[in-house]
Amino acid sequence: MALIHLPDGAFSIQFLIFWWILAAVLITTALLLARRQTITAERLSITAMVTAASFAVFPVSGPFASRDLADYNAHTEGVRQ
């Protein structure tokens, strides 16, 4: 997995405010929808399986939108010599 160190000030304040507001809206919407529905054992187990699968797939490197991921480039850097 690629580890990226971003310097202070890498993102503008407008960028950060926009994404914080978007995250707050999405989390609030999800919580409001979840409160209205009953949580069954089946729904809970499906949610757990999807979450586990996403954590298993997340660290896998591969091409993305016809460009290589930073992680792939880092591992092949020495091979190109």
C-alpha positions, 0 to 999 in steps of 0.5 A: 500500500502506498503511504503518502505524506502530504505537507501542511497546506497541501489542500486549500481551506475551500477544498477541506470545508467542501468535503467536511460538509459533504461528509457530514451530510452523508453521515447524517442522511445515513443515520436518519435512514438507519433510525427509520428501519429495523435492523434484522439479523440478516441485514446485519450479517450482510453488512458485516460480510460486505464490510469485510470484503471491502477491507480485503479488497482495499489494499490490492493494487492495480490499474485505475482509470487507465493510470497506474496507482502510486503503489504499483509505480513504487514497487516497479520503480527499481525494475525499470532500470 
